[in-house]
Amino acid sequence: MSDADLVKQAQAGDSDALQRLLVQHEGRIFAVCLRMVGSRERASDLTQDAFVKIIQGLGTFDGRASFTTWMTRVTMNNCLSHLRKEKLRRHASLNAPAGPEGSDAIWQLMADPRELGSGVRVEDEERMLLLDQAIRDLEPEQRAILILRDVRELDYKQIAQVLEVAVGTVKSRLFRARATLRERIEQLQGENDDENDR
């Protein structure tokens, strides 16, 4: 049964259709949350929060965007809201080291797990750690657009729908996010080289 059919039935009060719809998309929602926060435990909590928001907002879903796009928007907004609150609570600098929760390198999360065997070289591990730290240092909105484009592989129009902005805005934000990420990686590499020279 298609998403559209399940949505109609769920909107009409069919709890079985709602359950099937959520189970069908649970992996996608969890993957978005995991890539945004880097911690399985926090991603699991955010997935449940997103489910609540999806259920609460299902009556307002009008089908102008695909259900998947709408659901991703709700999930991404939930993650961004969480990250903003967390940042305010911590008052941490951008250079603060991540806690043990963030130990999964985001590079690993992005990569095909079959490509990361036991033969991963030290240089690859260092690159993974640099990328992981650089992505965590980005503002949540920049992290979100990189994940939507480079990990979820959404096209510009889909990203525009998820973020509720114009396609031109998506392109300029993506350009700035990639430039910021590149600068941060270079900065972290420089800091590592300085430490190794001592």
C-alpha positions in Angstrom: 0.0 0.0 0.0 1.4 3.4 -0.9 2.2 6.2 1.5 -0.6 8.3 0.1 -3.2 5.5 0.8 -1.8 4.9 4.3 -1.8 8.6 5.1 -5.5 9.0 4.0 -6.5 6.0 6.1 -4.4 7.3 9.1 -6.0 10.7 8.8 -9.4 9.0 8.8 -8.5 7.5 12.2 -7.2 4.0 11.1 -4.6 3.3 13.8 -3.3 0.2 11.9 -2.5 2.4 8.9 -0.7 4.9 11.1 1.3 2.1 12.7 2.3 0.7 9.2 3.2 4.2 8.0 5.5 4.8 11.0 7.1 1.4 10.9 7.7 1.8 7.1 9.7 5.0 7.7 11.3 4.4 11.1 14.7 3.6 9.6 14.8 6.7 7.5 13.8 8.9 10.5 16.4 7.3 12.8 19.1 7.7 10.1 18.4 11.5 9.8 18.5 11.9 13.6 21.7 9.8 13.9 23.5 11.8 11.3 22.4 15.1 12.9 23.5 14.2 16.5 26.0 11.4 16.1 24.7 9.4 19.1 22.5 6.3 18.8 20.9 7.0 22.2 20.1 10.6 21.4 19.0 9.7 17.9 16.6 7.1 19.3 15.1 9.7 21.6 14.8 12.2 18.8 13.2 9.6 16.6 10.5 9.1 19.2 10.0 12.9 19.5 9.7 13.1 15.7 7.1 10.3 15.7 5.0 12.3 18.2 5.3 15.4 16.0 4.4 13.5 12.9 1.4 11.9 14.5 0.3 15.3 15.9 0.8 17.0 12.6 -0.6 14.3 10.3 -4.0 16.0 10.1 -2.3 19.1 8.6 -0.4 17.2 5.9 -2.1 18.3 2.7 -0.1 16.3 0.1 1.5 19.2 -1.7 4.9 17.6 -0.9 5.5 13.9 -0.8 4.9 12.3 2.6 8.6 11.4 2.8 9.6 15.0 2.2 7.1 16.3 4.8 8.2 13.7 7.3 11.9 14.5 6.8 11.1 18.2 7.3 9.4 17.5 10.6 12.3 15.3 11.7 14.9 17.8 10.6 13.1 20.6 12.4 12.9 18.5 15.5 16.7 17.8 15.4 17.6 21.5 14.7 15.4 22.6 17.6 17.1 20.0 19.9 20.6 21.1 18.8 19.8 24.8 19.4 18.5 24.1 22.9 21.5 22.0 23.6 23.9 24.7 22.4 22.1 27.3 24.7 22.4 24.9 27.7 26.0 24.1 27.2 27.3 27.6 26.2 30.2 25.7 24.8 32.6 27.1 22.3 32.7 25.6 18.8 36.0 24.1 19.6 34.8 22.2 22.7 35.6 18.5 22.4 32.6 16.2 21.9 31.7 13.9 24.7 31.7 10.1 24.5 28.2 10.2 23.0 29.7 11.5 19.8 32.3 8.8 19.4 30.9 7.4 16.2 32.7 9.3 13.4 30.2 11.0 11.2 32.4 10.0 8.3 31.7 6.4 9.2 28.0 7.1 9.4 28.1 8.5 5.9 30.2 5.8 4.4 29.1 2.4 3.1 29.8 0.1 6.1 31.0 -2.6 3.8 33.8 -0.3 2.7 35.1 0.1 6.3 36.7 -3.3 7.1 39.3 -4.1 9.6 41.9 -2.9 7.1 41.2 0.8 7.7 44.5 2.6 7.8 45.7 5.0 10.4 45.4 7.9 7.9 41.8 7.0 7.2 41.0 6.9 10.9 42.6 10.4 11.3 40.6 11.7 8.4 37.4 10.2 9.8 38.1 11.9 13.2 38.9 15.3 11.5 35.7 15.1 9.4 33.7 14.0 12.4 35.0 17.0 14.5 34.6 19.5 11.6 31.0 18.5 11.0 30.1 18.7 14.7 31.6 22.2 14.8 29.3 23.4 12.1 26.1 25.3 12.9 23.1 22.9 13.0 21.6 24.4 9.9 24.8 23.9 7.9 25.1 20.3 9.2 21.5 19.7 8.1 21.9 20.9 4.6 25.1 18.8 4.1 23.3 15.7 5.4 20.3 16.3 3.2 22.4 16.8 0.1 25.5 14.7 0.5 24.2 11.8 2.7 20.5 11.6 2.0 21.2 12.6 -1.6 18.1 14.8 -2.0 18.0 17.1 -5.0 17.9 20.8 -4.6 14.1 21.0 -5.0 13.5 18.3 -2.3 15.9 20.1 0.1 14.0 23.3 -0.6 10.8 21.6 0.4 12.3 20.1 3.5 13.8 23.4 4.7 10.9 25.5 3.3 13.3 27.8 1.4 13.8 28.7 -2.3 16.1 26.5 -4.4 18.5 29.4 -4.9 18.8 29.7 -1.1 19.6 25.9 -0.9 22.4 26.3 -3.4 23.9 29.3 -1.6 23.6 27.7 1.8 25.1 24.5 0.6 28.0 26.4 -1.0 28.7 28.2 2.3 28.3 25.0 4.4 30.8 23.2 2.2 33.2 26.1 2.3 32.9 26.3 6.1 33.5 22.6 6.4 36.6 22.7 4.2 38.0 25.7 6.2 37.3 23.9 9.5 39.0 20.7 8.3 42.1 22.7 7.2 42.2 24.5 10.5 42.0 21.2 12.4 44.7 19.7 10.2 46.9 22.7 10.9 46.3 22.3 14.7 47.2 18.6 14.4 50.4 19.3 12.4 51.4 21.9 15.0 51.0 19.4 17.8 52.9 16.8 15.9 55.8 19.2 15.3 56.2 19.9 19.1 
